[in-house]
Amino acid sequence: MKNVSTIIPCYAADTSGVCSALYELGGMTVVHDASGCNSTYSTHDEPRWYDRRSMIYISALTELDAVMGNDEKLIVDIVSAAKDQQPAFIALCGSPMPMMTGFDYRAVAEDIGHRTGIPCFGLETNGTRSYVSGASMALEALVREFVHDMQKDSFDGIGVNIVGATPLDFGLTGTVESVRKWLEDCGMKFISSIGMGSSLEDIRRAASAKVNLVVSYSGLGSARYMEKEFGIPYVCGVPLGNVQKDACAAELKKAACEGGSSYAPIKRGRDIDKRADMVVIGEAVLAGSIAYEWSVLTESAVDVICPPDTDAELSPDRKDIALYAEEDIKAYLEENGIKTVIADPLYKYVLPKGCRLIELPHFAFSGRCFARDMKDMVCKDLREMWDI
């Protein structure tokens, strides 16, 4: 069977991506799924649950409801809960069961919105895609609903939004705070963080920024929307290391002054036919940023494997590879003679003999197993951090 993981785990699902992206914003997230499944989204894939609660509910879908298509029961339950809780918005997403029986998320969300007077959006997740897909849908829906055109910030400099940061990629390591401090050190002003670290009121002011910093593929859809609607360009990259942070700063200032979005901080800028002996496995923007920094430090070719979602624009040198299946990743590493891999510790079980692993814990992949080992990499020397 293809795409079956027998050794390593799969990545968190799109439903978890929705819950994570909207966790801090005072909204109510309802997952259309069987009774008892709430812990999957609110605890297993959510490190904030233990000290900061959020309105994440499960529909408690029964077999009879699924077979008979009893949507009215779900609608009435959500309307009742919304009247009690008074959330800032309602997000409705789902699992494999409503996908198989057929469920119109947008129509039901529109009905709930009319009955409650609360903004409600339906997100067509099905539990079979990666968390990147769900978080991307959630953040774009959030921006479409709450961010409206406004005058650019009068600050004598550059206002910046951080787009796409969630604990699924960065853990609770203080990454957003570090990026915010780095922006201020570079003479730029932090406006909001769309994904983690800002309130809904902060996000409402996002259109006042002059440029967006996209730190994960989860934020790329909303950044593209803001570019189209509000003329705000974006730069993809995470300001880690000593070289990468300067590249990100330069591209942000260039984009703000001249316009035009940039993927330069994740582009290695090398001969695409040059053979690489090092690979970074993970989310496209973070992995690409690490590969950029490492290729400069070592003056060698570094490739990226993206098991979660990605697209062609995030691979400007056409060397990033979207491999989803465990057997495909294992075969690629063996056939290409890869000597070093930067990836989550659980990837050690599929590495070829003699291949070195530099551990990069990824909460969306290994969950709480290595959460304490996740580190804030912003402006950090990677050689010192990994003791190389």
CORMOJO-V82765 format. One record per helix or strand of 2 or more residues. SS is the DSSP state (alpha for helix, beta for strand). FROM is the first residue (numbers start at 1). TO is the last residue. If there is no record, write none. Layout:
# CORMOJO-V82765
((SS FROM TO) (SS FROM TO))
This chain:
# CORMOJO-V82765
((alpha 14 21) (beta 28 32) (alpha 38 44) (alpha 47 50) (beta 55 58) (alpha 63 68) (alpha 71 85) (beta 90 94) (alpha 96 101) (alpha 105 116) (beta 120 122) (alpha 131 146) (beta 158 163) (alpha 167 170) (alpha 175 185) (beta 188 194) (alpha 200 204) (alpha 206 208) (beta 211 214) (alpha 217 230) (beta 233 236) (alpha 244 258) (alpha 264 266) (beta 278 281) (alpha 284 298) (beta 302 305) (alpha 312 314) (alpha 326 335) (beta 340 343) (alpha 345 350) (beta 356 359) (alpha 363 373) (alpha 382 385))
